[in-house]
Amino acid sequence: MSNDGKGEGRGVVRWSGGKRAGSDGGGERTLTRRGLLGAGLAAGAGVAAGSRAAGASAVPPPAVPAPRAAGAPRAGDWTALARGLDGTLVRPGSRDYDAARKLFNPRFDGLRPSAVAYCARPEDVRTCLEFAKRHQVPVAVRSGGHSYAGWSSGPGIVVDVQRMAGVTLSGTTATIGAGAKLIDVYDRLTARGRTVPAGSCPTVGVSGLALGGGIGVVSRAYGLTSDSVVGARIVTADGRIRTVDATHDPDLFWALRGGGNAQFGVVTELRMRTHAAPQCTTFFLSWPWSRAAAVVREWQKWAPTAPDGIWANLHLSAPAGGRPGSVRVGGLALTTRGDLENRLDRLADAVGAPARSVSVRTRPFMDAMKVMGGVSGFTIAQSHQKGTLPGSDPQGRVARESYAARSDFYTRRIPADGIKALLDRVQRLASLTGGGAGSVALDALGGAVGRVEPAATAFVHRDALFLAQYIVSWPDRASATTVARHQAWLDGTHAAMRPWASGRAYQNYTDPKLRDWRRAYFGANAERLARVKKAYDPGRMFRHPQAF
């Protein structure tokens, strides 16, 4: 399995001020390529974990244990490992190493693993785990490289599953390689009239998304991504290749659905129940900032209680050093267009003013996923990462970006004083200098997500009304002072909302600054997850800083 949580990945709306290349001209607000939900801005928040070239912020790497000297591998050991793989082993000094070691977020460019193993099959994963155990080398797992904390890399060996990326459909059940990117899963399944509930970030690895829960634009209708997982293939710490489901290793299967990111082994394949991929309607509305309090007040009444087929997001943003200009509501509906328009009218009536701009368009499901992912008008190839990163495409147009994020689940509506505090934090972005932007995105829950018992899977946040993500970005080569100020805004925003948030956080938006991450991510399910960890990884081979 992977530490890539993003979003859904990433779970964010990033509204930019200019015209985005590839816009379909349909009147939607301009989004960055991370889209309405994204990786997932998926599948790192909190403490920065790397430094860039000259001019970059000097920040420490994540606290992953370094290799111990005893039994440390020699050059010949690495050579033998490479010969034993059907895939490829990339080591420092090779021409491919600089690209292979990088993650999606440039803030982690200081990480330099001892090796990156592109595994072609589960047996390659087993060989890598045996090598790591024998030589006491730390293991990181990567499917898309979107980990908010940078934990899909580290000082040891990166087990990369991106070459196991097949997507097949038999009846209504899909078999999906752990390294498949979300845009490819959508593309191959919608061609058959099917889909899985997932996020919108096109480049996030589907396994990282699914193993941490998977909140997406059809979750209220079809449930979380993890709710559609009916089986998995996993290489556990003992080197066994297991096929798990409700009757085979049921405790492990339970844990993988919401608590499985690099905790118990390396997932190489998922079996997923699919759902219809019908025509749907996207909608985007904006109000002037003077109406922001009213929009937040009414959106949180409207969105979590709408019919299951309607998902909505609320987005508050501003450029660093600038003033917020508007508040925007966007989303997707599987209901009839007429019903949706009536409900949007009632939302505007409750706000007390019509939206300043409105776009409502019915389109094929795949086109809607591109709109939500910020890649409307792109080909599938263009919807991949650009450059020479792992998983990139020569035609890819999705670029990297330096950012950090934190999250909160809300189980009750934010009252007037909480709304005031939230808007004040967005307005404080005007005090930042150095470029970049900040935002708060609220994603509606309820519907099918809330009808699953909290203990039925490892994902415990079934009673949440909505998920908040606070996010800030900065130029890739920003100074350490700029980065520190931007992250201070992020931490201040998270702290300011403590009186009204539930204290729970989304495990796919990994947050190294959480003091009690077990309770925040997993609540009452943490104790059972700890037992599963002890049973399947007693030696703690998978020991990133938030591993049980």
Secondary structure in CASP SS format (residue, H / E / C, confidence):
PFRMAT SS
TARGET T0000
AUTHOR 0000-0000-0000
METHOD secondary structure of the structure
MODEL  1
M C 1.00
S C 1.00
N C 1.00
D C 1.00
G C 1.00
K C 1.00
G H 1.00
E H 1.00
G H 1.00
R H 1.00
G C 1.00
V C 1.00
V C 1.00
R C 1.00
W E 1.00
S C 1.00
G C 1.00
G C 1.00
K C 1.00
R C 1.00
A C 1.00
G C 1.00
S C 1.00
D C 1.00
G C 1.00
G C 1.00
G C 1.00
E C 1.00
R C 1.00
T C 1.00
L E 1.00
T C 1.00
R C 1.00
R C 1.00
G C 1.00
L C 1.00
L C 1.00
G E 1.00
A C 1.00
G C 1.00
L C 1.00
A C 1.00
A C 1.00
G C 1.00
A C 1.00
G C 1.00
V C 1.00
A C 1.00
A C 1.00
G C 1.00
S C 1.00
R C 1.00
A C 1.00
A C 1.00
G C 1.00
A C 1.00
S C 1.00
A C 1.00
V C 1.00
P C 1.00
P C 1.00
P C 1.00
A C 1.00
V C 1.00
P C 1.00
A C 1.00
P C 1.00
R C 1.00
A C 1.00
A C 1.00
G C 1.00
A C 1.00
P C 1.00
R C 1.00
A H 1.00
G H 1.00
D H 1.00
W H 1.00
T H 1.00
A H 1.00
L H 1.00
A H 1.00
R H 1.00
G C 1.00
L C 1.00
D C 1.00
G C 1.00
T E 1.00
L E 1.00
V E 1.00
R C 1.00
P C 1.00
G C 1.00
S C 1.00
R C 1.00
D C 1.00
Y H 1.00
D H 1.00
A H 1.00
A H 1.00
R C 1.00
K C 1.00
L C 1.00
F C 1.00
N C 1.00
P H 1.00
R H 1.00
F H 1.00
D C 1.00
G C 1.00
L C 1.00
R C 1.00
P C 1.00
S C 1.00
A E 1.00
V E 1.00
A E 1.00
Y E 1.00
C C 1.00
A C 1.00
R C 1.00
P H 1.00
E H 1.00
D H 1.00
V H 1.00
R H 1.00
T H 1.00
C H 1.00
L H 1.00
E H 1.00
F H 1.00
A H 1.00
K H 1.00
R H 1.00
H H 1.00
Q C 1.00
V C 1.00
P C 1.00
V E 1.00
A E 1.00
V E 1.00
R E 1.00
S C 1.00
G C 1.00
G C 1.00
H C 1.00
S C 1.00
Y C 1.00
A C 1.00
G C 1.00
W C 1.00
S C 1.00
S C 1.00
G C 1.00
P C 1.00
G C 1.00
I E 1.00
V E 1.00
V E 1.00
D E 1.00
V C 1.00
Q C 1.00
R C 1.00
M C 1.00
A C 1.00
G C 1.00
V E 1.00
T E 1.00
L E 1.00
S E 1.00
G C 1.00
T C 1.00
T E 1.00
A E 1.00
T E 1.00
I E 1.00
G E 1.00
A C 1.00
G C 1.00
A C 1.00
K E 1.00
L H 1.00
I H 1.00
D H 1.00
V H 1.00
Y H 1.00
D H 1.00
R H 1.00
L H 1.00
T H 1.00
A C 1.00
R C 1.00
G C 1.00
R E 1.00
T E 1.00
V C 1.00
P C 1.00
A C 1.00
G C 1.00
S C 1.00
C C 1.00
P C 1.00
T C 1.00
V C 1.00
G E 1.00
V H 1.00
S H 1.00
G H 1.00
L H 1.00
A H 1.00
L H 1.00
G C 1.00
G C 1.00
G C 1.00
I C 1.00
G C 1.00
V C 1.00
V C 1.00
S H 1.00
R H 1.00
A H 1.00
Y H 1.00
G C 1.00
L C 1.00
T C 1.00
S H 1.00
D H 1.00
S H 1.00
V E 1.00
V E 1.00
G E 1.00
A E 1.00
R E 1.00
I E 1.00
V E 1.00
T E 1.00
A C 1.00
D C 1.00
G C 1.00
R C 1.00
I E 1.00
R E 1.00
T E 1.00
V E 1.00
D C 1.00
A C 1.00
T C 1.00
H C 1.00
D C 1.00
P H 1.00
D H 1.00
L H 1.00
F H 1.00
W H 1.00
A H 1.00
L H 1.00
R H 1.00
G H 1.00
G H 1.00
G C 1.00
N C 1.00
A C 1.00
Q C 1.00
F C 1.00
G E 1.00
V E 1.00
V E 1.00
T E 1.00
E E 1.00
L E 1.00
R E 1.00
M E 1.00
R E 1.00
T C 1.00
H E 1.00
A E 1.00
A C 1.00
P C 1.00
Q C 1.00
C E 1.00
T E 1.00
T E 1.00
F E 1.00
F E 1.00
L E 1.00
S E 1.00
W E 1.00
P E 1.00
W H 1.00
S H 1.00
R H 1.00
A H 1.00
A H 1.00
A H 1.00
V H 1.00
V H 1.00
R H 1.00
E H 1.00
W H 1.00
Q H 1.00
K H 1.00
W H 1.00
A H 1.00
P H 1.00
T H 1.00
A C 1.00
P C 1.00
D C 1.00
G C 1.00
I E 1.00
W E 1.00
A E 1.00
N E 1.00
L E 1.00
H E 1.00
L E 1.00
S E 1.00
A E 1.00
P E 1.00
A C 1.00
G C 1.00
G C 1.00
R C 1.00
P C 1.00
G C 1.00
S E 1.00
V E 1.00
R E 1.00
V E 1.00
G E 1.00
G E 1.00
L E 1.00
A E 1.00
L C 1.00
T C 1.00
T C 1.00
R H 1.00
G H 1.00
D H 1.00
L H 1.00
E H 1.00
N H 1.00
R H 1.00
L H 1.00
D H 1.00
R H 1.00
L H 1.00
A H 1.00
D H 1.00
A H 1.00
V H 1.00
G C 1.00
A C 1.00
P C 1.00
A C 1.00
R C 1.00
S E 1.00
V E 1.00
S E 1.00
V E 1.00
R E 1.00
T E 1.00
R E 1.00
P C 1.00
F H 1.00
M H 1.00
D H 1.00
A H 1.00
M H 1.00
K H 1.00
V H 1.00
M H 1.00
G C 1.00
G C 1.00
V C 1.00
S C 1.00
G C 1.00
F C 1.00
T C 1.00
I C 1.00
A H 1.00
Q H 1.00
S H 1.00
H C 1.00
Q E 1.00
K C 1.00
G C 1.00
T C 1.00
L C 1.00
P C 1.00
G C 1.00
S E 1.00
D C 1.00
P C 1.00
Q C 1.00
G C 1.00
R C 1.00
V E 1.00
A C 1.00
R C 1.00
E C 1.00
S E 1.00
Y E 1.00
A E 1.00
A E 1.00
R E 1.00
S E 1.00
D E 1.00
F E 1.00
Y E 1.00
T C 1.00
R C 1.00
R C 1.00
I C 1.00
P C 1.00
A H 1.00
D H 1.00
G H 1.00
I H 1.00
K H 1.00
A H 1.00
L H 1.00
L H 1.00
D H 1.00
R H 1.00
V H 1.00
Q H 1.00
R H 1.00
L H 1.00
A H 1.00
S H 1.00
L C 1.00
T C 1.00
G C 1.00
G C 1.00
G C 1.00
A E 1.00
G E 1.00
S E 1.00
V E 1.00
A E 1.00
L E 1.00
D E 1.00
A E 1.00
L C 1.00
G C 1.00
G H 1.00
A H 1.00
V H 1.00
G H 1.00
R H 1.00
V C 1.00
E C 1.00
P C 1.00
A C 1.00
A C 1.00
T C 1.00
A C 1.00
F C 1.00
V C 1.00
H C 1.00
R C 1.00
D C 1.00
A C 1.00
L C 1.00
F E 1.00
L E 1.00
A E 1.00
Q E 1.00
Y E 1.00
I E 1.00
V E 1.00
S E 1.00
W E 1.00
P C 1.00
D C 1.00
R C 1.00
A C 1.00
S C 1.00
A H 1.00
T H 1.00
T H 1.00
V H 1.00
A H 1.00
R H 1.00
H H 1.00
Q H 1.00
A H 1.00
W H 1.00
L H 1.00
D H 1.00
G H 1.00
T H 1.00
H H 1.00
A H 1.00
A H 1.00
M C 1.00
R C 1.00
P C 1.00
W C 1.00
A C 1.00
S C 1.00
G C 1.00
R C 1.00
A C 1.00
Y C 1.00
Q C 1.00
N C 1.00
Y C 1.00
T C 1.00
D C 1.00
P C 1.00
K C 1.00
L C 1.00
R C 1.00
D C 1.00
W H 1.00
R H 1.00
R H 1.00
A H 1.00
Y H 1.00
F H 1.00
G H 1.00
A H 1.00
N H 1.00
A H 1.00
E H 1.00
R H 1.00
L H 1.00
A H 1.00
R H 1.00
V H 1.00
K H 1.00
K H 1.00
A H 1.00
Y H 1.00
D C 1.00
P C 1.00
G C 1.00
R C 1.00
M C 1.00
F C 1.00
R C 1.00
H C 1.00
P C 1.00
Q C 1.00
A C 1.00
F C 1.00
END
